[in-house]
C-alpha cells in the first residue's frame, strides 16, 4: 500500500491520547471520521500530528439521548479499566452505567462497526477484574459480535523489528471482535487472534542498535543529577564487590549470581538477630530472611560499603536495589528505573513498559535518561513525531498512556486472518481485508513517516487558514 492512496476504511479513535491507534490505522490506509480525547495536552499533540483536534468528552457525544459519533468501519479504543456494578438488580448494559465502557457500547449499539479493537492493561483479564471481563464479552456477543472469551495478550518485544516490534516489554490485553449477525462462523470455535509467543526465536534485542539510542545527547535536562549519580555510583560498587565475593565463593564448579530478591539495606541484620513480627505478610517475611542470610554471608564487606557511602543518608527508596540484570557485570552497564520500590536494574537489551508516571528509564552506559524522541520510537512512532514545546514530563506521560503501534498493527492483521470468512461477506469487511491483509506492508515503519507527514501538513494548512 502507498501511504498517499485514498482511504479504504473508516475508523473512530476513542480515548485517543496522542494517536497510537491512529498511527496503525492510518498506515493501513484508514481514514479517521471521529476521535475524542479529554486531556487538552494530549489532544494538542494529536492535532499537531494528525491534523484535527480530538478534544472532547465521549460521555457527551455517546449516551442515552445523544449520538454524535458518525458511522464507521473500525472502532478502536484504549479504554480505562473501571469496575462495573455487581448489584443483583443490574444486568447487562446497566452494569456498565457510569463507566466509560458504557459509552463505547452505546456507539456499538448504534452503528455496529465491522471490527472492534479494544486495548487495556493486562490486569483486565486477571482475577480482580473477572466480572468486568465477562460482562464485556457477554455484551459484545449479545450485539452479534464474534469475540473470544480467552484474552489475547501481546507485547511489542515479541515481534521482530522488521514487523514493527520494539525492545519494550509492554504486555497488554486486546479484545478484537467482528460483527457477525448472520453467524457465518458459528461452527468454528472462537480462539484469540494470536498467542503470547515470541516470534523472534533466539534472537535477543540490542537496545542501542534496535531502538536505536541517540549516540550523543547534550541537552542537560536528560542528564542525571548529582544525587542520582551518587546513589548509582554507590550501588555500582556494591554490584562489583558482591560479584567478586560470589565468584570466589562459587569456585570453578558453580556459576556465580547476584541475589534475585530485592536488596533492602535498611533490613540487614545477622540471621541470629533477625526478628520478624507475626503479622508480617509471607512475601515480606521471605525477603527479610533472604536479606539476613545475604548480610550474614557478606557482613564485613557490606558494613564497610554501607559506611563509606553513607547509605543511611540516602532516601529510603534509594537504599534498595532490585537486580534483574542477570550476569551484567556493573550497574552502570544496565538500564535502570528509580522506583518507589528501589533502583531496578535490567540488562541493556530492552526496556520495561513506559508508564504514565515519573519512572523514565535511565540508560546506564550513557548516564542519562531516555529522551522523548527515543520513548516515542519505543512506542513505534517515527522520529518526526512532533510534541511541540511541551515539557518532556508531559510527553513521557502521554507515551506511557499510549498503545504500541507495532502491537496494534500485528493484532489487527492476525484478527482479520481469523475472521476472514465473516469479513468477506460485506463490503466494509472486504475493504478491511484488502487494506490489512492483502495490501499492507510488512511493518507500519515502511509508511508511518509519510502518514505522519501528511497529518502534520494538514495541521500546518489549517493553522495558516485560521490565521489568514
For each residue, the residues with C-beta under 8 A, 3 or more apart:
1: 5 28 29 435 439 440 441 447
2: 5 447
3: 27 447 450 451 454
4: 450 454
5: 1 2 8 29
6: 29
7: 10 29 30 31
8: 5 28 29 30 431 432 434 435 439
9: 28 29 30 31 73 74 114 428 431 432 435
10: 7 30 31 32 33 71 72 73 74
11: 21 25 30 31 32 33 72 73 74 75 76
12: 32 33 34 35 69 70 72 74 75 76 107 113
13: 16 19 21 22 25 32 34 35 36 54 76 77
14: 35 36 58 75 76 77 78 79 104 107
15: 36 37 58 77 78 79 80 100
16: 13 19 21 22 35 36 37 42 43 46 54
17: 20 37 39 42 46 78 398 401 402 403
18: 42 45 46 49 398 399 402
19: 13 16 22 23 35 45 46 49 50
20: 17 23 24 78 379 380 381 402 403 404 405 408
21: 11 13 16 24 25 76 77 78 117 119 403 408
22: 13 16 19 25 26 32 35 46 50
23: 19 20 26 27 380 381 405 444 448 451 452
24: 20 21 27 28 380 403 405 408 409 412 444
25: 11 13 21 22 28 30 32 74 76 408 412
26: 22 23 29 30 31 32 50 451 455
27: 3 23 24 405 409 440 444 447 448 451
28: 1 8 9 24 25 409 412 435 436 440
29: 1 5 6 7 8 9 26 435 439 440
30: 7 8 9 10 11 25 26 73 74 435
31: 7 9 10 11 26
32: 10 11 12 13 22 25 26 35 50 52
33: 10 11 12 70 71 72
34: 12 13 69 70 72
35: 12 13 14 16 19 22 32 46 50 52 54
36: 13 14 15 16 54 56 57 58 61
37: 15 16 17 42 43 46 54 55 56
38: 43 55 56 57 58
39: 17 42 43 398
40: 43 44 55
41: 44 45 390 394 398
42: 16 17 18 37 39 45 46 398 401
43: 16 37 38 39 40 46 47 53 54 55
44: 40 41 47 48 53 55 388 390
45: 18 19 41 42 48 49 386 387 388 390 395 398
46: 16 17 18 19 22 35 37 42 43 49 50 53 54
47: 43 44 50 51 52 53 54 55 459
48: 44 45 386 387 388 456 459
49: 18 19 45 46 385 386 452 455 456 459
50: 19 22 26 32 35 46 47 455 458 459
51: 47 454 455 456 457 458 459 462
52: 32 35 47 458 462
53: 43 44 46 47
54: 13 16 35 36 37 43 46 47
55: 37 38 40 43 44 47
56: 36 37 38 60 61
57: 36 38 60 61
58: 14 15 36 38 61 62 100 103 104
59: 62 63 100 103
60: 56 57 63 66 68
61: 36 56 57 58 66 67 68 69 103
62: 58 59 66 67 68 69 103 104 106 107 110
63: 59 60 66 103 106
64: 106
65:
66: 60 61 62 63
67: 61 62 106 107 110
68: 60 61 62
69: 12 34 61 62 72 107 110 111
70: 12 33 34 111
71: 10 33 111 113
72: 10 11 12 33 34 69 75 111 113
73: 9 10 11 30 113 114 115 428 431 432
74: 9 10 11 12 25 30 113 114 115 116 117 432
75: 11 12 14 72 104 107 108 111 113 115 116 117
76: 11 12 13 14 21 25 117 118 408
77: 13 14 15 21 104 117 118 119
78: 14 15 17 20 21 118 119 120 401 402 403
79: 14 15 100 101 104 118 119 120
80: 15 100
81: 120 121 123 124 129 132
82: 99 100 101 132
83: 99 129 131 132
84: 95 96 99 101 131 132 135
85: 90 94 95 96 97 98
86: 95 131
87: 90 95
88:
89:
90: 85 87 94 95 97
91: 94 95
92: 95 135 138 139 142
93: 96 97 102 105 139
94: 85 90 91 97
95: 84 85 86 87 90 91 92 135
96: 84 85 93 99 101 102 105 135 139
97: 85 90 93 94 102
98: 85 102
99: 82 83 84 96 102
100: 15 58 59 79 80 82 103 104
101: 79 82 84 96 104 105 132 136
102: 93 96 97 98 99 105 106
103: 58 59 61 62 63 100 106 107
104: 14 58 62 75 77 79 100 101 107 108 118
105: 93 96 101 102 108 109 139 143
106: 62 63 64 67 102 103 109 110
107: 12 14 62 67 69 75 103 104 110 111 113
108: 75 104 105 111 112 113 116 140 143 145
109: 105 106 112 143
110: 62 67 69 106 107
111: 69 70 71 72 75 107 108
112: 108 109 143 144 179 181
113: 12 71 72 73 74 75 107 108 116 179
114: 9 73 74 178 179 423 426 428 429 432
115: 73 74 75 176 177 178 179 412 415 416 423 432
116: 74 75 108 113 140 145 147 175 176 177 178 179
117: 21 74 75 76 77 174 175 176 408 411 412 415
118: 76 77 78 79 104 136 174 175 176
119: 21 77 78 79 172 173 174 175 403 408
120: 78 79 81 124 172 173 175
121: 81 124 172 173
122: 125 126 153 171 172 173
123: 81 126 128 129
124: 81 120 121 129 132 133 151 173
125: 122 129 133 151 153 173
126: 122 123 129 130
127: 130
128: 123
129: 81 83 123 124 125 126 132 133
130: 126 127 133 134
131: 83 84 86 134 135
132: 81 82 83 84 101 124 129 135 136
133: 124 125 129 130 136 137 151
134: 130 131 137 138 149
135: 84 92 95 96 131 132 138 139
136: 101 118 132 133 139 140 175
137: 133 134 140 141 147 149 175
138: 92 134 135 141 142
139: 92 93 96 105 135 136 142 143
140: 108 116 136 137 143 145 147 175 177
141: 137 138 144 145 147
142: 92 138 139
143: 105 108 109 112 139 140 179
144: 112 141 179 180 181
145: 108 116 140 141 177 178 179 180
146: 177 178 179 180 185 190 419 422
147: 116 137 140 141 175 176 177 178 190
148: 151 152 176 190 191 192 193
149: 134 137 190
150: 191 192
151: 124 125 133 148 173 174 175 192
152: 148 173 174 175 176 192 193 194 411
153: 122 125 171 172 173 174 196
154: 158 171 172 174 194 196 407 410 411
155: 158 168 169 170 171 172 196 404 407
156: 159 164 165 166 168 170 380 404 406 407
157: 165 166 167 168 169 170 205 350
158: 154 155 165 196 197 198 199 200
159: 156 163 164 165 166 199 200 406 407 410
160: 163 165 199 200 203
161: 164 165 166 210
162: 165 442 443
163: 159 160 199 406 410 442 443
164: 156 159 161 380 405 406 407 409 410 443 444 445
165: 156 157 158 159 160 161 162 199 200 406
166: 156 157 159 161 210 211 377 378 379 380 404 406
167: 157 205 206 207 210 211 349 350 351 378
168: 155 156 157 350 351 352 353 354 378 379 404
169: 155 157 350 351 352 353
170: 155 156 157 353 354 404 407
171: 122 153 154 155 196 353
172: 119 120 121 122 153 154 155 403 404 407
173: 119 120 121 122 124 125 151 152 153
174: 117 118 119 151 152 153 154 193 407 411
175: 116 117 118 119 120 136 137 140 147 151 152
176: 115 116 117 118 147 148 152 193 411 412 415
177: 115 116 140 145 146 147
178: 114 115 116 145 146 147 415 419 422 423 429
179: 112 113 114 115 116 143 144 145 146 422
180: 144 145 146 183 184 185 186 419 422
181: 112 144
182: 425
183: 180 186
184: 180 421 422 425
185: 146 180 188 190 419 421 422
186: 180 183
187:
188: 185
189:
190: 146 147 148 149 185
191: 148 150 418
192: 148 150 151 152 195
193: 148 152 174 176 411 414 415 417 418
194: 152 154 197 410 411 414
195: 192
196: 153 154 155 158 171
197: 158 194
198: 158 201
199: 158 159 160 163 165
200: 158 159 160 165 203 205
201: 198
202:
203: 160 200
204: 349
205: 157 167 200 210 349 350
206: 167 209 210 349
207: 167 210 211 213 335 348 349 350 351 363
208: 211 212 213 348 365
209: 206 212
210: 161 166 167 205 206 207
211: 166 167 207 208 374 377 378
212: 208 209
213: 207 208 363 366 374
214: 217 371 373 374
215:
216:
217: 214 222 366 368 371
218:
219: 222 223 371
220: 223
221: 392
222: 217 219 368 369 370 371 392
223: 219 220 367 368 369
224: 228 229 232 362 367 368 369
225: 228 229
226: 229 230
227: 230 231
228: 224 225 231 232 338 362
229: 224 225 226 232 233 367
230: 226 227 233 234
231: 227 228 234 235 314 318 338 343
232: 224 228 229 235 236 331 332 336 343 362 364
233: 229 230 236 237 309
234: 230 231 237 238 305 309 311 314
235: 231 232 238 239 321 331 343
236: 232 233 239 240 330 331 332
237: 233 234 240 241 305 309
238: 234 235 241 242 263 305 321 331
239: 235 236 242 243 258 323 329 330 331
240: 236 237 243 244 329 330
241: 237 238 244 245 301 305
242: 238 239 245 246 258 259 298 301
243: 239 240 246 247 256 258 329
244: 240 241 247 248
245: 241 242 248 249 298 301
246: 242 243 249 250 256 257 258
247: 243 244 250 256
248: 244 245 251
249: 245 246 256 297
250: 246 247 253 254 255 256
251: 248 254
252:
253: 250
254: 250 251
255: 250
256: 243 246 247 249 250
257: 246 260 326 327
258: 239 242 243 246 323 325
259: 242 263 290 294 323
260: 257 323 324
261: 286 287 290 291
262: 287 320 321 322 341 342
263: 238 259 291 294 320 321 322 323 342
264: 267 268 287 288 291 319 320 342
265: 268 306 311 319 320
266: 316 319 320
267: 264 288 291 292
268: 264 265 291 292 294 295 302 306
269: 273 274 292 295
270: 273 274 292 295 296 299
271: 274 292 293 296
272: 296
273: 269 270
274: 269 270 271 288 289 292
275:
276: 280 285 288 289
277: 280
278:
279:
280: 276 277 284 285 288
281: 284 285
282: 285 286
283: 286 287
284: 280 281 287 288
285: 276 280 281 282 288 289
286: 261 282 283 289 290
287: 261 262 264 283 284 290 291
288: 264 267 274 276 280 284 285 291 292
289: 274 276 285 286 292 293
290: 259 261 286 287 293 294
291: 261 263 264 267 268 287 288 294 295
292: 267 268 269 270 271 274 288 289 295 296
293: 271 289 290 296 297
294: 259 263 268 290 291 297 298
295: 268 269 270 291 292 298 299 302
296: 270 271 272 292 293 299
297: 249 293 294
298: 242 245 294 295 301 302
299: 270 295 296 302 303
300: 303 304
301: 241 242 245 298 304 305
302: 268 295 298 299 305 306
303: 299 300 306 307
304: 300 301 307 308
305: 234 237 238 241 301 302 308 309 311
306: 265 268 302 303 309 311 312
307: 303 304 310
308: 304 305
309: 233 234 237 305 306
310: 307 313 314
311: 234 265 305 306 314 319
312: 306 319
313: 310
314: 231 234 310 311 318 319
315: 318 319
316: 266 319 320
317: 320 338 339 340 341 342
318: 231 314 315 338 342 343
319: 264 265 266 311 312 314 315 316 342
320: 262 263 264 265 266 316 317 341 342 343
321: 235 238 262 263 342 343 345
322: 262 263 339 341 342 343 344 345
323: 239 258 259 260 263 345
324: 260 344 345 346 347
325: 258 328 331 333 334 345 346 347
326: 257 347
327: 257
328: 325 333 334 345 347 348
329: 239 240 243 333
330: 236 239 240 333 334
331: 232 235 236 238 239 325 334 336 343 345 364
332: 232 236 364 365 367
333: 325 328 329 330 348 364 365
334: 325 328 330 331 345 346 347 348 364
335: 207 345 346 347 348 351 361 362 363 364
336: 232 331 343 344 345 346 361 362 364
337: 343 344 352 359 360 361 362
338: 228 231 317 318 343 359 362
339: 317 322 342 343 344 359
340: 317
341: 262 317 320 322 344
342: 262 263 264 317 318 319 320 321 322 339
343: 231 232 235 318 320 321 322 331 336 337 338 339
344: 322 324 336 337 339 341 352
345: 321 322 323 324 325 328 331 334 335 336 364
346: 324 325 334 335 336 349 351 352
347: 324 325 326 328 334 335
348: 207 208 328 333 334 335 363 364 365
349: 167 204 205 206 207 346
350: 157 167 168 169 205 207
351: 167 168 169 207 335 346 354 361 370 378
352: 168 169 337 344 346 361
353: 168 169 170 171 400
354: 168 170 351 375 378 379 396 399 400 402
355: 359 400
356: 396 397 398 400 401
357: 397 400
358: 393 396
359: 337 338 339 355
360: 337 369 370 375 396
361: 335 336 337 351 352 369 370
362: 224 228 232 335 336 337 338 367 368 369 370
363: 207 213 335 348 366 367 368 369 370
364: 232 331 332 333 334 335 336 345 348 367
365: 208 332 333 348
366: 213 217 363
367: 223 224 229 332 362 363 364
368: 217 222 223 224 362 363
369: 222 223 224 360 361 362 363
370: 222 351 360 361 362 363 374 375 378
371: 214 217 219 222 374 375 392
372: 375 376 387 392 395 396 399
373: 214 376 377 383 385
374: 211 213 214 370 371 377 378
375: 354 360 370 371 372 378 379 395 396 399
376: 372 373 379 381 382 383 385 387 395 399
377: 166 211 373 374 380 381 382 383
378: 166 167 168 211 351 354 370 374 375 399
379: 20 166 168 354 375 376 399 402 403 404 405
380: 20 23 24 156 164 166 377 404 405 406 407 409 444 445 448
381: 20 23 376 377 385 405 448 452
382: 376 377 385 445 448 449 452
383: 373 376 377 449
384: 449 452 453 456
385: 49 373 376 381 382 452
386: 45 48 49 456
387: 45 48 372 376 390 394 395 398
388: 44 45 48
389:
390: 41 44 45 387 394 395
391: 394 395
392: 221 222 371 372 395 396
393: 358 396 397
394: 41 387 390 391 397 398
395: 45 372 375 376 387 390 391 392 398 399
396: 354 356 358 360 372 375 392 393 399 400
397: 356 357 393 394 400 401
398: 17 18 39 41 42 45 356 387 394 395 401 402
399: 18 354 372 375 376 378 379 395 396 402
400: 353 354 355 356 357 396 397
401: 17 42 78 356 397 398
402: 17 18 20 78 354 379 398 399
403: 17 20 21 24 78 119 172 379 407 408
404: 20 155 156 166 168 170 172 379 380 407 408
405: 20 23 24 27 164 379 380 381 408 409 444 448
406: 156 159 163 164 165 166 380 409 410 443 444 445
407: 154 155 156 159 164 170 172 174 380 403 404 410 411
408: 20 21 24 25 76 117 119 403 404 405 411 412
409: 24 27 28 164 380 405 406 412 413 443 444
410: 154 159 163 164 194 406 407 413 414
411: 117 152 154 174 176 193 194 407 408 414 415
412: 24 25 28 115 117 176 408 409 415 416 436
413: 409 410 416 417 436 437 440
414: 193 194 410 411 417 418
415: 115 117 176 178 193 411 412 418 419
416: 115 412 413 419 420 423 432 433 436 437
417: 193 413 414 420 437
418: 191 193 414 415
419: 146 178 180 185 415 416 422 423
420: 416 417 423 424 433 437
421: 184 185 424 425
422: 146 178 179 180 184 185 419 425 429
423: 114 115 178 416 419 420 426 429 430 432 433
424: 420 421 429 430 433
425: 182 184 421 422 429
426: 114 423 429 430
427: 430 431
428: 9 73 114 431 432
429: 114 178 422 423 424 425 426 432 433
430: 423 424 426 427 433 434
431: 8 9 73 427 428 434 435
432: 8 9 73 74 114 115 416 423 428 429 435 436
433: 416 420 423 424 429 430 436 437 438
434: 8 430 431 437 438 439
435: 1 8 9 28 29 30 431 432 438 439 440
436: 28 412 413 416 432 433 440
437: 413 416 417 420 433 434 440
438: 433 434 435
439: 1 8 29 434 435
440: 1 27 28 29 413 435 436 437
441: 1 444 446 447
442: 162 163 446
443: 162 163 164 406 409 446
444: 23 24 27 164 380 405 406 409 441 447 448
445: 164 380 382 406 448
446: 441 442 443
447: 1 2 3 27 441 444 450 451
448: 23 27 380 381 382 405 444 445 451 452
449: 382 383 384 452 453
450: 3 4 447 453 454
451: 3 23 26 27 447 448 454 455
452: 23 49 381 382 384 385 448 449 455 456
453: 384 449 450 456 457
454: 3 4 51 450 451 457 458
455: 26 49 50 51 451 452 458 459
456: 48 49 51 384 386 452 453 459 460
457: 51 453 454 460 461
458: 50 51 52 454 455 461 462
459: 47 48 49 50 51 455 456 462 463
460: 456 457 463 464
461: 457 458 464 465
462: 51 52 458 459 465 466
463: 459 460 466 467
464: 460 461 467 468
465: 461 462 468
466: 462 463
467: 463 464
468: 464 465
